[in-house]
Amino acid sequence: MRKIVVRERPEFTAAYPDGWPCRVEIVTKGGARQVADVKYFKGHAQTPLTDSEVEKKFRLLTRPFLDDARAAALIDRLWHLDAATDIRTVLELLHVKTAAA
């Protein structure tokens, strides 16, 4: 983290909201440089995540709170939310117990 430098690029700031540009530059120990520019980050409305990527991110972020079976059940219910007749079936899966609870 000490090696990371964040700098504003005025031309990137000026491009907002028509774009959300970003540049990542990596300099290796040997001095080689790799640069990548994007106008919209992955997950932006212009470059959305696929359903598979959404599920992968959901599982990663909920792993500390939900076991695999519960996460899978919740994902299935959320993908079919429009067919739910009782929202409690979703809300029950969202309830997690914490150490303090």
N, CA, C and O atoms as a printed pandas DataFrame, in Angstrom:
     atom_number atom_name residue_name chain_id  residue_number  x_coord  y_coord  z_coord
0              1         N          MET        A               1    0.824   -1.202    0.000
1              2        CA          MET        A               1    0.000    0.000    0.000
2              3         C          MET        A               1    0.865    1.260    0.000
3              4         O          MET        A               1    0.472    2.287   -0.553
4              5         N          ARG        A               2    2.025    1.179    0.612
5              6        CA          ARG        A               2    2.885    2.371    0.652
6              7         C          ARG        A               2    3.391    2.752   -0.731
7              8         O          ARG        A               2    3.819    3.886   -0.947
8              9         N          LYS        A               3    3.344    1.831   -1.648
9             10        CA          LYS        A               3    3.843    2.095   -2.993
10            11         C          LYS        A               3    2.768    2.644   -3.925
11            12         O          LYS        A               3    3.066    3.015   -5.060
12            13         N          ILE        A               4    1.534    2.700   -3.465
13            14        CA          ILE        A               4    0.432    3.175   -4.304
14            15         C          ILE        A               4    0.342    4.692   -4.245
15            16         O          ILE        A               4    0.364    5.286   -3.166
16            17         N          VAL        A               5    0.241    5.305   -5.401
17            18        CA          VAL        A               5    0.091    6.751   -5.505
18            19         C          VAL        A               5   -1.182    7.029   -6.296
19            20         O          VAL        A               5   -1.384    6.472   -7.375
20            21         N          VAL        A               6   -2.033    7.888   -5.759
21            22        CA          VAL        A               6   -3.265    8.274   -6.447
22            23         C          VAL        A               6   -3.152    9.747   -6.814
23            24         O          VAL        A               6   -2.873   10.596   -5.968
24            25         N          ARG        A               7   -3.375   10.030   -8.093
25            26        CA          ARG        A               7   -3.306   11.414   -8.567
26            27         C          ARG        A               7   -4.537   11.727   -9.404
27            28         O          ARG        A               7   -5.008   10.901  -10.186
28            29         N          GLU        A               8   -5.035   12.917   -9.222
29            30        CA          GLU        A               8   -6.132   13.373  -10.071
30            31         C          GLU        A               8   -5.560   13.792  -11.414
31            32         O          GLU        A               8   -4.495   14.405  -11.487
32            33         N          ARG        A               9   -6.269   13.460  -12.457
33            34        CA          ARG        A               9   -5.934   13.948  -13.796
34            35         C          ARG        A               9   -7.059   14.892  -14.172
35            36         O          ARG        A               9   -8.192   14.447  -14.354
36            37         N          PRO        A              10   -6.782   16.186  -14.294
37            38        CA          PRO        A              10   -7.833   17.161  -14.574
38            39         C          PRO        A              10   -8.694   16.808  -15.796
39            40         O          PRO        A              10   -9.898   17.062  -15.797
40            41         N          GLU        A              11   -8.087   16.230  -16.822
41            42        CA          GLU        A              11   -8.872   15.870  -18.012
42            43         C          GLU        A              11   -9.834   14.721  -17.711
43            44         O          GLU        A              11  -10.894   14.631  -18.330
44            45         N          PHE        A              12   -9.483   13.847  -16.776
45            46        CA          PHE        A              12  -10.390   12.775  -16.380
46            47         C          PHE        A              12  -11.547   13.351  -15.568
47            48         O          PHE        A              12  -12.702   12.975  -15.769
48            49         N          THR        A              13  -11.234   14.257  -14.657
49            50        CA          THR        A              13  -12.276   14.898  -13.854
50            51         C          THR        A              13  -13.235   15.667  -14.756
51            52         O          THR        A              13  -14.449   15.634  -14.551
52            53         N          ALA        A              14  -12.694   16.355  -15.749
53            54        CA          ALA        A              14  -13.524   17.150  -16.662
54            55         C          ALA        A              14  -14.427   16.260  -17.520
55            56         O          ALA        A              14  -15.474   16.720  -17.976
56            57         N          ALA        A              15  -14.056   15.022  -17.747
57            58        CA          ALA        A              15  -14.847   14.110  -18.578
58            59         C          ALA        A              15  -16.112   13.625  -17.874
59            60         O          ALA        A              15  -17.050   13.168  -18.526
60            61         N          TYR        A              16  -16.139   13.723  -16.549
61            62        CA          TYR        A              16  -17.305   13.272  -15.779
62            63         C          TYR        A              16  -18.439   14.249  -15.960
63            64         O          TYR        A              16  -18.148   15.444  -15.926
64            65         N          PRO        A              17  -19.685   13.899  -16.148
65            66        CA          PRO        A              17  -20.273   12.561  -16.001
66            67         C          PRO        A              17  -20.393   11.784  -17.311
67            68         O          PRO        A              17  -20.963   10.694  -17.316
68            69         N          ASP        A              18  -19.876   12.309  -18.416
69            70        CA          ASP        A              18  -19.979   11.582  -19.682
70            71         C          ASP        A              18  -19.081   10.353  -19.716
71            72         O          ASP        A              18  -19.230    9.489  -20.580
72            73         N          GLY        A              19  -18.179   10.283  -18.800
73            74        CA          GLY        A              19  -17.295    9.130  -18.662
74            75         C          GLY        A              19  -16.787    9.082  -17.243
75            76         O          GLY        A              19  -16.967   10.027  -16.476
76            77         N          TRP        A              20  -16.160    7.992  -16.898
77            78        CA          TRP        A              20  -15.579    7.841  -15.570
78            79         C          TRP        A              20  -14.185    7.261  -15.777
79            80         O          TRP        A              20  -13.872    6.157  -15.331
80            81         N          PRO        A              21  -13.349    8.053  -16.478
81            82        CA          PRO        A              21  -12.059    7.512  -16.889
82            83         C          PRO        A              21  -11.114    7.231  -15.729
83            84         O          PRO        A              21  -11.160    7.861  -14.673
84            85         N          CYS        A              22  -10.262    6.260  -15.983
85            86        CA          CYS        A              22   -9.279    5.852  -14.982
86            87         C          CYS        A              22   -8.047    5.339  -15.711
87            88         O          CYS        A              22   -8.151    4.719  -16.769
88            89         N          ARG        A              23   -6.905    5.599  -15.149
89            90        CA          ARG        A              23   -5.646    5.072  -15.683
90            91         C          ARG        A              23   -4.924    4.365  -14.548
91            92         O          ARG        A              23   -4.795    4.898  -13.445
92            93         N          VAL        A              24   -4.460    3.168  -14.833
93            94        CA          VAL        A              24   -3.644    2.424  -13.884
94            95         C          VAL        A              24   -2.285    2.221  -14.541
95            96         O          VAL        A              24   -2.184    1.750  -15.673
96            97         N          GLU        A              25   -1.258    2.585  -13.809
97            98        CA          GLU        A              25    0.103    2.413  -14.313
98            99         C          GLU        A              25    0.880    1.601  -13.288
99           100         O          GLU        A              25    0.885    1.916  -12.098
100          101         N          ILE        A              26    1.532    0.558  -13.765
101          102        CA          ILE        A              26    2.326   -0.297  -12.893
102          103         C          ILE        A              26    3.770   -0.229  -13.356
103          104         O          ILE        A              26    4.071   -0.372  -14.541
104          105         N          VAL        A              27    4.656   -0.007  -12.394
105          106        CA          VAL        A              27    6.085   -0.002  -12.679
106          107         C          VAL        A              27    6.693   -1.172  -11.912
107          108         O          VAL        A              27    6.597   -1.237  -10.686
108          109         N          THR        A              28    7.314   -2.089  -12.633
109          110        CA          THR        A              28    7.898   -3.266  -11.998
110          111         C          THR        A              28    9.231   -2.908  -11.335
111          112         O          THR        A              28    9.775   -1.826  -11.558
112          113         N          LYS        A              29    9.741   -3.819  -10.526
113          114        CA          LYS        A              29   11.050   -3.609   -9.894
114          115         C          LYS        A              29   12.130   -3.386  -10.937
115          116         O          LYS        A              29   13.097   -2.664  -10.694
116          117         N          GLY        A              30   11.967   -4.004  -12.097
117          118        CA          GLY        A              30   12.942   -3.848  -13.173
118          119         C          GLY        A              30   12.771   -2.569  -13.967
119          120         O          GLY        A              30   13.564   -2.290  -14.866
120          121         N          GLY        A              31   11.737   -1.776  -13.648
121          122        CA          GLY        A              31   11.527   -0.502  -14.324
122          123         C          GLY        A              31   10.569   -0.549  -15.508
123          124         O          GLY        A              31   10.299    0.484  -16.122
124          125         N          ALA        A              32   10.059   -1.716  -15.835
125          126        CA          ALA        A              32    9.102   -1.820  -16.942
126          127         C          ALA        A              32    7.776   -1.183  -16.527
127          128         O          ALA        A              32    7.348   -1.294  -15.378
128          129         N          ARG        A              33    7.141   -0.519  -17.483
129          130        CA          ARG        A              33    5.861    0.147  -17.223
130          131         C          ARG        A              33    4.741   -0.511  -18.019
131          132         O          ARG        A              33    4.903   -0.853  -19.191
132          133         N          GLN        A              34    3.609   -0.679  -17.355
133          134        CA          GLN        A              34    2.389   -1.152  -17.990
134          135         C          GLN        A              34    1.309   -0.132  -17.664
135          136         O          GLN        A              34    1.118    0.228  -16.502
136          137         N          VAL        A              35    0.600    0.336  -18.693
137          138        CA          VAL        A              35   -0.433    1.351  -18.495
138          139         C          VAL        A              35   -1.731    0.857  -19.142
139          140         O          VAL        A              35   -1.726    0.304  -20.242
140          141         N          ALA        A              36   -2.833    1.071  -18.434
141          142        CA          ALA        A              36   -4.153    0.736  -18.983
142          143         C          ALA        A              36   -5.102    1.879  -18.673
143          144         O          ALA        A              36   -5.142    2.384  -17.551
144          145         N          ASP        A              37   -5.867    2.280  -19.679
145          146        CA          ASP        A              37   -6.883    3.320  -19.526
146          147         C          ASP        A              37   -8.253    2.711  -19.789
147          148         O          ASP        A              37   -8.406    1.859  -20.664
148          149         N          VAL        A              38   -9.242    3.150  -19.030
149          150        CA          VAL        A              38  -10.628    2.779  -19.296
150          151         C          VAL        A              38  -11.489    4.023  -19.158
151          152         O          VAL        A              38  -11.196    4.907  -18.353
152          153         N          LYS        A              39  -12.554    4.084  -19.949
153          154        CA          LYS        A              39  -13.485    5.203  -19.839
154          155         C          LYS        A              39  -14.512    4.927  -18.748
155          156         O          LYS        A              39  -14.937    5.835  -18.034
156          157         N          TYR        A              40  -14.904    3.655  -18.628
157          158        CA          TYR        A              40  -15.874    3.247  -17.611
158          159         C          TYR        A              40  -15.322    2.021  -16.897
159          160         O          TYR        A              40  -14.903    1.062  -17.545
160          161         N          PHE        A              41  -15.318    2.043  -15.576
161          162        CA          PHE        A              41  -14.841    0.903  -14.801
162          163         C          PHE        A              41  -15.789   -0.275  -14.972
163          164         O          PHE        A              41  -16.966   -0.088  -15.279
164          165         N          LYS        A              42  -15.283   -1.485  -14.776
165          166        CA          LYS        A              42  -16.120   -2.683  -14.859
166          167         C          LYS        A              42  -17.159   -2.625  -13.744
167          168         O          LYS        A              42  -16.821   -2.470  -12.571
168          169         N          GLY        A              43  -18.404   -2.749  -14.121
169          170        CA          GLY        A              43  -19.496   -2.628  -13.166
170          171         C          GLY        A              43  -20.296   -1.348  -13.366
171          172         O          GLY        A              43  -21.401   -1.221  -12.840
172          173         N          HIS        A              44  -19.750   -0.402  -14.120
173          174        CA          HIS        A              44  -20.470    0.817  -14.485
174          175         C          HIS        A              44  -21.610    0.421  -15.420
175          176         O          HIS        A              44  -21.538   -0.621  -16.071
176          177         N          ALA        A              45  -22.646    1.228  -15.494
177          178        CA          ALA        A              45  -23.788    0.925  -16.364
178          179         C          ALA        A              45  -23.362    0.734  -17.824
179          180         O          ALA        A              45  -24.013   -0.003  -18.565
180          181         N          GLN        A              46  -22.284    1.388  -18.239
181          182        CA          GLN        A              46  -21.803    1.244  -19.619
182          183         C          GLN        A              46  -20.989   -0.037  -19.829
183          184         O          GLN        A              46  -20.834   -0.493  -20.962
184          185         N          THR        A              47  -20.475   -0.610  -18.760
185          186        CA          THR        A              47  -19.713   -1.865  -18.823
186          187         C          THR        A              47  -20.146   -2.751  -17.648
187          188         O          THR        A              47  -19.367   -3.013  -16.731
188          189         N          PRO        A              48  -21.393   -3.203  -17.694
189          190        CA          PRO        A              48  -21.937   -3.927  -16.543
190          191         C          PRO        A              48  -21.285   -5.286  -16.314
191          192         O          PRO        A              48  -20.696   -5.884  -17.215
192          193         N          LEU        A              49  -21.414   -5.743  -15.085
193          194        CA          LEU        A              49  -20.977   -7.092  -14.739
194          195         C          LEU        A              49  -21.946   -8.091  -15.359
195          196         O          LEU        A              49  -23.136   -7.806  -15.494
196          197         N          THR        A              50  -21.443   -9.248  -15.729
197          198        CA          THR        A              50  -22.313  -10.328  -16.178
198          199         C          THR        A              50  -23.008  -10.907  -14.944
199          200         O          THR        A              50  -22.600  -10.640  -13.814
200          201         N          ASP        A              51  -24.054  -11.697  -15.167
201          202        CA          ASP        A              51  -24.721  -12.352  -14.043
202          203         C          ASP        A              51  -23.731  -13.204  -13.255
203          204         O          ASP        A              51  -23.765  -13.227  -12.025
204          205         N          SER        A              52  -22.867  -13.890  -13.952
205          206        CA          SER        A              52  -21.856  -14.732  -13.304
206          207         C          SER        A              52  -20.912  -13.894  -12.437
207          208         O          SER        A              52  -20.563  -14.292  -11.326
208          209         N          GLU        A              53  -20.503  -12.733  -12.952
209          210        CA          GLU        A              53  -19.627  -11.846  -12.182
210          211         C          GLU        A              53  -20.343  -11.278  -10.963
211          212         O          GLU        A              53  -19.734  -11.120   -9.905
212          213         N          VAL        A              54  -21.631  -10.971  -11.102
213          214        CA          VAL        A              54  -22.420  -10.473   -9.964
214          215         C          VAL        A              54  -22.478  -11.547   -8.886
215          216         O          VAL        A              54  -22.277  -11.257   -7.706
216          217         N          GLU        A              55  -22.750  -12.782   -9.284
217          218        CA          GLU        A              55  -22.819  -13.877   -8.316
218          219         C          GLU        A              55  -21.474  -14.111   -7.644
219          220         O          GLU        A              55  -21.414  -14.320   -6.432
220          221         N          LYS        A              56  -20.413  -14.079   -8.407
221          222        CA          LYS        A              56  -19.072  -14.285   -7.843
222          223         C          LYS        A              56  -18.754  -13.194   -6.818
223          224         O          LYS        A              56  -18.231  -13.487   -5.743
224          225         N          LYS        A              57  -19.066  -11.951   -7.146
225          226        CA          LYS        A              57  -18.823  -10.837   -6.226
226          227         C          LYS        A              57  -19.702  -10.972   -4.981
227          228         O          LYS        A              57  -19.237  -10.741   -3.864
228          229         N          PHE        A              58  -20.968  -11.344   -5.171
229          230        CA          PHE        A              58  -21.879  -11.535   -4.048
230          231         C          PHE        A              58  -21.332  -12.593   -3.096
231          232         O          PHE        A              58  -21.291  -12.382   -1.884
232          233         N          ARG        A              59  -20.911  -13.731   -3.647
233          234        CA          ARG        A              59  -20.379  -14.813   -2.806
234          235         C          ARG        A              59  -19.120  -14.370   -2.056
235          236         O          ARG        A              59  -18.949  -14.686   -0.879
236          237         N          LEU        A              60  -18.257  -13.649   -2.735
237          238        CA          LEU        A              60  -17.032  -13.156   -2.101
238          239         C          LEU        A              60  -17.344  -12.222   -0.928
239          240         O          LEU        A              60  -16.763  -12.348    0.150
240          241         N          LEU        A              61  -18.262  -11.290   -1.153
241          242        CA          LEU        A              61  -18.582  -10.297   -0.124
242          243         C          LEU        A              61  -19.411  -10.856    1.023
243          244         O          LEU        A              61  -19.361  -10.329    2.134
244          245         N          THR        A              62  -20.174  -11.917    0.770
245          246        CA          THR        A              62  -21.021  -12.477    1.827
246          247         C          THR        A              62  -20.411  -13.705    2.497
247          248         O          THR        A              62  -20.981  -14.227    3.455
248          249         N          ARG        A              63  -19.274  -14.168    2.016
249          250        CA          ARG        A              63  -18.644  -15.379    2.575
250          251         C          ARG        A              63  -18.474  -15.326    4.094
251          252         O          ARG        A              63  -18.657  -16.351    4.752
252          253         N          PRO        A              64  -18.131  -14.174    4.676
253          254        CA          PRO        A              64  -17.997  -14.161    6.146
254          255         C          PRO        A              64  -19.331  -14.341    6.884
255          256         O          PRO        A              64  -19.343  -14.614    8.084
256          257         N          PHE        A              65  -20.440  -14.189    6.174
257          258        CA          PHE        A              65  -21.747  -14.191    6.832
258          259         C          PHE        A              65  -22.662  -15.335    6.414
259          260         O          PHE        A              65  -23.531  -15.748    7.182
260          261         N          LEU        A              66  -22.472  -15.848    5.201
261          262        CA          LEU        A              66  -23.362  -16.883    4.671
262          263         C          LEU        A              66  -22.560  -18.095    4.224
263          264         O          LEU        A              66  -21.531  -17.955    3.565
264          265         N          ASP        A              67  -23.035  -19.292    4.585
265          266        CA          ASP        A              67  -22.380  -20.487    4.045
266          267         C          ASP        A              67  -22.792  -20.641    2.583
267          268         O          ASP        A              67  -23.691  -19.948    2.108
268          269         N          ASP        A              68  -22.131  -21.550    1.876
269          270        CA          ASP        A              68  -22.364  -21.696    0.434
270          271         C          ASP        A              68  -23.818  -22.023    0.102
271          272         O          ASP        A              68  -24.372  -21.489   -0.859
272          273         N          ALA        A              69  -24.431  -22.896    0.891
273          274        CA          ALA        A              69  -25.816  -23.298    0.605
274          275         C          ALA        A              69  -26.774  -22.125    0.777
275          276         O          ALA        A              69  -27.674  -21.922   -0.039
276          277         N          ARG        A              70  -26.578  -21.365    1.831
277          278        CA          ARG        A              70  -27.463  -20.219    2.076
278          279         C          ARG        A              70  -27.252  -19.140    1.019
279          280         O          ARG        A              70  -28.212  -18.523    0.556
280          281         N          ALA        A              71  -26.003  -18.914    0.641
281          282        CA          ALA        A              71  -25.717  -17.933   -0.412
282          283         C          ALA        A              71  -26.372  -18.362   -1.718
283          284         O          ALA        A              71  -26.955  -17.534   -2.418
284          285         N          ALA        A              72  -26.282  -19.639   -2.050
285          286        CA          ALA        A              72  -26.891  -20.135   -3.283
286          287         C          ALA        A              72  -28.407  -19.964   -3.246
287          288         O          ALA        A              72  -29.018  -19.574   -4.241
288          289         N          ALA        A              73  -29.011  -20.258   -2.096
289          290        CA          ALA        A              73  -30.467  -20.103   -1.965
290          291         C          ALA        A              73  -30.871  -18.642   -2.109
291          292         O          ALA        A              73  -31.870  -18.330   -2.759
292          293         N          LEU        A              74  -30.098  -17.751   -1.505
293          294        CA          LEU        A              74  -30.406  -16.327   -1.585
294          295         C          LEU        A              74  -30.242  -15.812   -3.014
295          296         O          LEU        A              74  -31.077  -15.052   -3.505
296          297         N          ILE        A              75  -29.174  -16.225   -3.671
297          298        CA          ILE        A              75  -28.963  -15.826   -5.069
298          299         C          ILE        A              75  -30.145  -16.273   -5.923
299          300         O          ILE        A              75  -30.663  -15.498   -6.727
300          301         N          ASP        A              76  -30.568  -17.517   -5.747
301          302        CA          ASP        A              76  -31.697  -18.031   -6.522
302          303         C          ASP        A              76  -32.955  -17.216   -6.251
303          304         O          ASP        A              76  -33.679  -16.868   -7.184
304          305         N          ARG        A              77  -33.219  -16.913   -5.007
305          306        CA          ARG        A              77  -34.424  -16.137   -4.676
306          307         C          ARG        A              77  -34.339  -14.720   -5.239
307          308         O          ARG        A              77  -35.338  -14.177   -5.711
308          309         N          LEU        A              78  -33.160  -14.129   -5.192
309          310        CA          LEU        A              78  -33.010  -12.763   -5.709
310          311         C          LEU        A              78  -33.151  -12.723   -7.229
311          312         O          LEU        A              78  -33.746  -11.787   -7.763
312          313         N          TRP        A              79  -32.613  -13.722   -7.936
313          314        CA          TRP        A              79  -32.756  -13.764   -9.391
314          315         C          TRP        A              79  -34.218  -13.951   -9.788
315          316         O          TRP        A              79  -34.614  -13.572  -10.890
316          317         N          HIS        A              80  -35.018  -14.530   -8.900
317          318        CA          HIS        A              80  -36.433  -14.781   -9.198
318          319         C          HIS        A              80  -37.358  -13.930   -8.330
319          320         O          HIS        A              80  -38.495  -14.315   -8.059
320          321         N          LEU        A              81  -36.873  -12.794   -7.906
321          322        CA          LEU        A              81  -37.633  -11.917   -7.015
322          323         C          LEU        A              81  -38.975  -11.507   -7.621
323          324         O          LEU        A              81  -39.960  -11.346   -6.900
324          325         N          ASP        A              82  -39.012  -11.342   -8.921
325          326        CA          ASP        A              82  -40.262  -10.928   -9.563
326          327         C          ASP        A              82  -41.374  -11.978   -9.424
327          328         O          ASP        A              82  -42.553  -11.653   -9.566
328          329         N          ALA        A              83  -41.007  -13.213   -9.151
329          330        CA          ALA        A              83  -42.000  -14.275   -8.988
330          331         C          ALA        A              83  -42.331  -14.547   -7.522
331          332         O          ALA        A              83  -43.172  -15.397   -7.229
332          333         N          ALA        A              84  -41.690  -13.848   -6.611
333          334        CA          ALA        A              84  -41.915  -14.087   -5.178
334          335         C          ALA        A              84  -43.321  -13.666   -4.786
335          336         O          ALA        A              84  -43.800  -12.597   -5.166
336          337         N          THR        A              85  -43.958  -14.515   -4.031
337          338        CA          THR        A              85  -45.291  -14.184   -3.521
338          339         C          THR        A              85  -45.229  -13.675   -2.092
339          340         O          THR        A              85  -46.179  -13.067   -1.598
340          341         N          ASP        A              86  -44.111  -13.923   -1.432
341          342        CA          ASP        A              86  -43.928  -13.478   -0.047
342          343         C          ASP        A              86  -42.467  -13.080    0.141
343          344         O          ASP        A              86  -41.581  -13.934    0.107
344          345         N          ILE        A              87  -42.217  -11.812    0.336
345          346        CA          ILE        A              87  -40.851  -11.298    0.450
346          347         C          ILE        A              87  -40.126  -11.853    1.673
347          348         O          ILE        A              87  -38.899  -11.793    1.748
348          349         N          ARG        A              88  -40.880  -12.394    2.630
349          350        CA          ARG        A              88  -40.239  -12.969    3.821
350          351         C          ARG        A              88  -39.285  -14.100    3.464
351          352         O          ARG        A              88  -38.313  -14.335    4.183
352          353         N          THR        A              89  -39.546  -14.804    2.367
353          354        CA          THR        A              89  -38.651  -15.897    1.982
354          355         C          THR        A              89  -37.252  -15.380    1.628
355          356         O          THR        A              89  -36.259  -16.094    1.766
356          357         N          VAL        A              90  -37.197  -14.149    1.177
357          358        CA          VAL        A              90  -35.904  -13.519    0.888
358          359         C          VAL        A              90  -35.325  -12.933    2.169
359          360         O          VAL        A              90  -34.151  -13.144    2.474
360          361         N          LEU        A              91  -36.125  -12.213    2.905
361          362        CA          LEU        A              91  -35.645  -11.550    4.118
362          363         C          LEU        A              91  -35.123  -12.536    5.153
363          364         O          LEU        A              91  -34.174  -12.230    5.874
364          365         N          GLU        A              92  -35.731  -13.715    5.235
365          366        CA          GLU        A              92  -35.257  -14.723    6.185
366          367         C          GLU        A              92  -33.830  -15.154    5.869
367          368         O          GLU        A              92  -33.046  -15.426    6.779
368          369         N          LEU        A              93  -33.498  -15.218    4.606
369          370        CA          LEU        A              93  -32.135  -15.594    4.201
370          371         C          LEU        A              93  -31.136  -14.469    4.437
371          372         O          LEU        A              93  -29.935  -14.720    4.534
372          373         N          LEU        A              94  -31.616  -13.240    4.531
373          374        CA          LEU        A              94  -30.725  -12.102    4.762
374          375         C          LEU        A              94  -30.334  -11.949    6.224
375          376         O          LEU        A              94  -29.340  -11.292    6.535
376          377         N          HIS        A              95  -31.094  -12.541    7.108
377          378        CA          HIS        A              95  -30.811  -12.412    8.534
378          379         C          HIS        A              95  -29.557  -13.206    8.884
379          380         O          HIS        A              95  -29.480  -14.412    8.646
380          381         N          VAL        A              96  -28.588  -12.515    9.447
381          382        CA          VAL        A              96  -27.363  -13.191    9.887
382          383         C          VAL        A              96  -27.146  -12.916   11.366
383          384         O          VAL        A              96  -27.432  -11.827   11.864
384          385         N          LYS        A              97  -26.643  -13.912   12.046
385          386        CA          LYS        A              97  -26.335  -13.769   13.460
386          387         C          LYS        A              97  -24.901  -13.281   13.598
387          388         O          LYS        A              97  -23.991  -13.775   12.932
388          389         N          THR        A              98  -24.722  -12.313   14.464
389          390        CA          THR        A              98  -23.376  -11.813   14.729
390          391         C          THR        A              98  -22.926  -12.311   16.090
391          392         O          THR        A              98  -23.735  -12.846   16.848
392          393         N          ALA        A              99  -21.673  -12.149   16.406
393          394        CA          ALA        A              99  -21.154  -12.587   17.702
394          395         C          ALA        A              99  -21.851  -11.884   18.850
395          396         O          ALA        A              99  -22.007  -12.455   19.930
396          397         N          ALA        A             100  -22.274  -10.636   18.621
397          398        CA          ALA        A             100  -22.929   -9.867   19.679
398          399         C          ALA        A             100  -24.405  -10.226   19.820
399          400         O          ALA        A             100  -25.018   -9.930   20.846
400          401         N          ALA        A             101  -24.984  -10.865   18.792
401          402        CA          ALA        A             101  -26.424  -11.155   18.809
402          403         C          ALA        A             101  -26.757  -12.403   19.588
403          404         O          ALA        A             101  -27.927  -12.773   19.689
